[in-house]
Amino acid sequence: MPERQHRVRLRPRELNLVLEGLALLCHEADDPDTSDDALALMKRLLRRRPGRPKTELASDEAREFRRYFDSALRRKWRHKSFEWNHKRG
């Protein structure tokens, strides 16, 4: 039987630190699996969840981190596209 996982409720400051770290990891990671995991976790954390005010971001903060997320995703796909095109040619 798998071990039970505990959920942690983050304060706004803690959530900001986690998102900032994930954004940096997405931009700097050399390992594609690591950046994929960071992007997926970032996406989950940025989702709005009603009834959980301690994990919500202010709209300007959410906008900023979504911008980080989008740029990391574009950078990742541009890199993958570059690799794929060079493997073919």
N, CA and C of each residue as an Amber inpcrd file, in Angstrom:
protein
   267
   0.8400000  -1.1670000   0.0000000   0.0000000   0.0000000   0.0000000
   0.8980000   1.2480000   0.0000000   0.6050000   2.2150000  -0.8930000
   1.4490000   3.4040000  -0.9510000   1.3280000   4.2470000   0.3160000
   2.4160000   4.9140000   0.6150000   2.4350000   5.7730000   1.7900000
   1.5270000   6.9810000   1.5560000   0.8030000   7.3730000   2.5730000
  -0.1220000   8.4920000   2.4470000   0.6570000   9.8070000   2.3500000
   0.2580000  10.6190000   1.3870000   0.9100000  11.9100000   1.2180000
   0.1370000  12.9730000   1.9810000   0.8720000  13.8640000   2.5950000
   0.2490000  14.9520000   3.3350000   0.1860000  16.1930000   2.4600000
  -0.9150000  16.8750000   2.5420000  -1.0420000  18.1330000   1.8140000
  -0.5490000  19.2640000   2.6990000   0.0870000  20.2110000   2.0670000
   0.6130000  21.3600000   2.7860000  -0.0770000  22.6050000   2.2520000
  -0.5880000  23.4010000   3.1460000  -1.2040000  24.6600000   2.7440000
  -0.1410000  25.7450000   2.8390000   0.1160000  26.3890000   1.7270000
   1.1720000  27.3930000   1.6800000   0.6350000  28.7880000   1.9630000
   1.4220000  29.5560000   2.6610000   1.1130000  30.9740000   2.8350000
   1.4600000  31.6800000   1.5250000   0.9020000  32.8510000   1.2600000
   1.1960000  33.5500000  -0.0040000   2.6920000  33.7460000  -0.2510000
   3.4370000  34.1060000   0.7670000   4.8830000  34.3170000   0.6030000
   5.5860000  33.0060000   0.2350000   5.1910000  31.9130000   0.8590000
   5.7900000  30.6100000   0.5520000   5.4610000  30.1920000  -0.8760000
   4.2210000  30.4170000  -1.2700000   3.8140000  30.0730000  -2.6330000
   4.6090000  30.8810000  -3.6490000   4.8070000  32.1680000  -3.3740000
   5.5970000  33.0080000  -4.2770000   7.0210000  32.4890000  -4.4070000
   7.6100000  32.0780000  -3.2970000   8.9750000  31.5430000  -3.3380000
   9.0470000  30.2490000  -4.1450000   8.0680000  29.3820000  -3.9570000
   8.0340000  28.1210000  -4.7060000   7.8870000  28.4000000  -6.1990000
   6.9730000  29.2870000  -6.5610000   6.7620000  29.6030000  -7.9740000
   7.9900000  30.2640000  -8.5900000   8.6290000  31.1400000  -7.8390000
   9.8310000  31.7900000  -8.3430000  10.9390000  30.7650000  -8.5790000
  11.0920000  29.8320000  -7.6560000  12.0840000  28.7730000  -7.8240000
  11.7750000  27.8830000  -9.0160000  10.5070000  27.5550000  -9.2010000
  10.1180000  26.7290000 -10.3490000  10.3500000  27.4680000 -11.6640000
  10.0630000  28.7710000 -11.6760000  10.2960000  29.5600000 -12.8860000
  11.7810000  29.5660000 -13.2440000  12.6330000  29.7460000 -12.2460000
  14.0790000  29.7090000 -12.4960000  14.5150000  28.3330000 -12.9760000
  13.9710000  27.3000000 -12.3660000  14.3060000  25.9360000 -12.7620000
  13.8890000  25.6690000 -14.2080000  12.7160000  26.1420000 -14.5930000
  12.2440000  25.9530000 -15.9710000  13.1890000  26.6100000 -16.9690000
  13.6990000  27.7850000 -16.6190000  14.5840000  28.5130000 -17.5310000
  15.9910000  27.9360000 -17.5680000  16.4510000  27.3870000 -16.4580000
  17.8520000  26.9940000 -16.3450000  18.1120000  25.4970000 -16.4510000
  17.0950000  24.6660000 -16.3540000  17.3060000  23.2110000 -16.3080000
  17.8290000  22.6840000 -17.6380000  18.8480000  21.8420000 -17.5530000
  19.3900000  21.1890000 -18.7410000  18.6550000  19.8870000 -19.0360000
  18.0790000  19.3030000 -18.0160000  17.3780000  18.0310000 -18.1510000
  15.9180000  18.2850000 -18.5350000  15.4750000  17.7900000 -19.6990000
  14.0950000  18.0480000 -20.1280000  13.0420000  17.4830000 -19.1800000
  13.3240000  16.3420000 -18.5460000  12.3440000  15.7680000 -17.6150000
  12.1530000  16.6590000 -16.3930000  13.2450000  17.2340000 -15.9170000
  13.1610000  18.1330000 -14.7630000  12.3440000  19.3640000 -15.1050000
  12.5960000  19.9560000 -16.2670000  11.8370000  21.1560000 -16.6270000
  10.3800000  20.8080000 -16.9150000  10.1010000  19.6180000 -17.4470000
   8.7090000  19.1820000 -17.6400000   7.9840000  19.0920000 -16.3050000
   8.6430000  18.4780000 -15.3230000   8.0400000  18.3430000 -13.9950000
   7.8180000  19.7040000 -13.3510000   8.7860000  20.5980000 -13.5120000
   8.6530000  21.9430000 -12.9420000   7.5030000  22.6970000 -13.5950000
   7.3640000  22.5700000 -14.9160000   6.2600000  23.2320000 -15.6200000
   4.9130000  22.6800000 -15.1690000   4.8360000  21.3700000 -15.0080000
   3.5710000  20.7570000 -14.5860000   3.1890000  21.2050000 -13.1750000
   4.1670000  21.2330000 -12.2740000   3.8850000  21.6650000 -10.9090000
   3.5100000  23.1420000 -10.8680000   4.1870000  23.9430000 -11.6600000
   3.8820000  25.3700000 -11.7240000   2.4510000  25.5930000 -12.2090000
   2.0690000  24.8320000 -13.2110000   0.7130000  24.9500000 -13.7580000
  -0.3290000  24.5870000 -12.6960000  -0.0640000  23.5270000 -11.9400000
  -1.0000000  23.1220000 -10.8800000  -1.1140000  24.1780000  -9.7940000
   0.0090000  24.7770000  -9.4290000  -0.0060000  25.7870000  -8.3700000
  -0.6910000  27.0760000  -8.7980000  -0.6700000  27.3730000 -10.0890000
  -1.2740000  28.6150000 -10.5740000  -2.7760000  28.5040000 -10.7860000
  -3.3040000  27.3010000 -10.7210000  -4.7480000  27.1200000 -10.8860000
  -5.5040000  27.7800000  -9.7520000  -6.5950000  28.4100000 -10.0870000
  -7.4440000  29.0190000  -9.0570000  -8.2070000  27.9200000  -8.3420000
  -8.2240000  27.9920000  -7.0360000  -8.9710000  27.0060000  -6.2620000
  -9.8890000  27.7400000  -5.3010000 -11.1810000  27.6810000  -5.5470000
 -12.1010000  28.3760000  -4.6530000 -12.0560000  27.7930000  -3.2490000
 -12.1980000  28.6650000  -2.2630000 -12.2230000  28.2050000  -0.8860000
 -10.8580000  27.9780000  -0.2680000  -9.8050000  28.3020000  -0.9900000
  -8.4560000  28.1290000  -0.4430000  -7.6940000  29.4440000  -0.5650000
  -8.0980000  30.4420000   0.2100000  -7.5020000  31.7660000   0.0510000
  -6.0110000  31.8330000   0.3530000  -5.4970000  30.9350000   1.1710000
  -4.0760000  31.0090000   1.5200000  -3.1750000  30.6120000   0.3610000
  -3.7130000  29.9160000  -0.6270000  -2.8840000  29.4990000  -1.7510000
  -3.1400000  30.3380000  -2.9930000  -3.9830000  31.3340000  -2.8960000
  -4.2510000  32.1600000  -4.0720000  -3.2380000  33.2910000  -4.1660000
  -2.9370000  33.6640000  -5.3790000  -2.0330000  34.7740000  -5.6180000
  -2.8410000  36.0180000  -5.9430000  -2.2790000  37.1670000  -5.6550000
  -2.8940000  38.4060000  -6.1170000  -2.8430000  38.3970000  -7.6410000
  -3.7560000  39.1020000  -8.2860000  -3.8550000  39.0120000  -9.7430000
  -2.5740000  39.4630000 -10.4400000  -1.8960000  40.5010000  -9.9280000
  -0.6610000  40.9360000 -10.5730000   0.4560000  39.9080000 -10.3960000
   0.5010000  39.2440000  -9.2430000   1.4980000  38.1900000  -9.0290000
   1.2020000  36.9950000  -9.9230000  -0.0660000  36.6250000 -10.0150000
  -0.4400000  35.4940000 -10.8730000  -0.0910000  35.7950000 -12.3220000
  -0.3410000  37.0170000 -12.7420000  -0.0210000  37.4150000 -14.1180000
   1.4820000  37.2980000 -14.3650000   2.2750000  37.7440000 -13.4010000
   3.7300000  37.6830000 -13.5460000   4.2180000  36.2420000 -13.6520000
   3.7150000  35.3590000 -12.8000000   4.1670000  33.9760000 -12.8410000
   3.6200000  33.2310000 -14.0460000   2.4360000  33.5960000 -14.5120000
   1.9340000  32.9890000 -15.7510000   2.8170000  33.4050000 -16.9260000
   3.3080000  34.6350000 -16.8780000   4.2200000  35.0950000 -17.9240000
   5.5140000  34.2740000 -17.8790000   6.0600000  34.0370000 -16.6780000
   7.2320000  33.1700000 -16.5350000   6.9450000  31.7830000 -17.0910000
   5.7780000  31.2600000 -16.7370000   5.3970000  29.9210000 -17.1720000
   5.3200000  29.8550000 -18.6920000   4.6400000  30.8390000 -19.2960000
   4.4950000  30.8520000 -20.7530000   5.8400000  30.9760000 -21.4560000
   6.7070000  31.8480000 -20.9450000   8.0100000  32.0110000 -21.5970000
   8.8560000  30.7470000 -21.4420000   8.7650000  30.0950000 -20.2870000
   9.5100000  28.8440000 -20.0960000   8.9940000  27.7700000 -21.0420000
   7.6830000  27.7180000 -21.2070000   7.0940000  26.7300000 -22.1060000
   7.4980000  26.9970000 -23.5530000   7.4360000  28.2610000 -23.9750000
   7.8440000  28.6060000 -25.3480000   9.3110000  28.2680000 -25.5730000
  10.1480000  28.5920000 -24.5870000  11.5800000  28.3060000 -24.7090000
  11.8200000  26.8050000 -24.8290000  11.1090000  26.0460000 -24.0280000
  11.2620000  24.5930000 -24.0490000  10.8590000  24.0310000 -25.4090000
   9.7120000  24.4640000 -25.9330000   9.2510000  23.9240000 -27.2060000
  10.1140000  24.4000000 -28.3580000  10.6250000  25.6080000 -28.2870000
  11.5230000  26.1000000 -29.3290000  12.7840000  25.2390000 -29.3400000
  13.2880000  24.8900000 -28.1560000  14.4790000  24.0480000 -28.0420000
  14.1970000  22.6470000 -28.5850000  13.0350000  22.0740000 -28.2250000
  12.6800000  20.7370000 -28.7170000  12.5240000  20.7480000 -30.2340000
  11.8950000  21.7930000 -30.7780000  11.7100000  21.9070000 -32.2140000
  13.0630000  22.0000000 -32.9090000  13.9820000  22.7620000 -32.3390000
  15.3250000  22.8970000 -32.8900000  16.0220000  21.5410000 -32.9190000
  15.9570000  20.7970000 -31.8150000  16.5780000  19.4680000 -31.7550000
  15.9550000  18.5330000 -32.7850000  14.6290000  18.5490000 -32.8820000
  13.9260000  17.6420000 -33.7810000  14.2830000  17.9410000 -35.2310000
  14.3290000  19.2310000 -35.6010000  14.6580000  19.6070000 -36.9760000
  16.0890000  19.2310000 -37.3320000  17.0070000  19.3190000 -36.3760000
  18.3920000  18.9680000 -36.6640000  18.6100000  17.4640000 -36.7010000
  17.7940000  16.7010000 -36.0030000  17.8990000  15.2410000 -36.0740000
  17.4210000  14.7450000 -37.4330000  16.4140000  15.4210000 -37.9920000
  15.8790000  15.0150000 -39.2940000  16.8390000  15.3540000 -40.4200000
  17.4910000  16.5110000 -40.3250000  18.2910000  17.0320000 -41.4300000
  19.6760000  16.6090000 -41.3540000
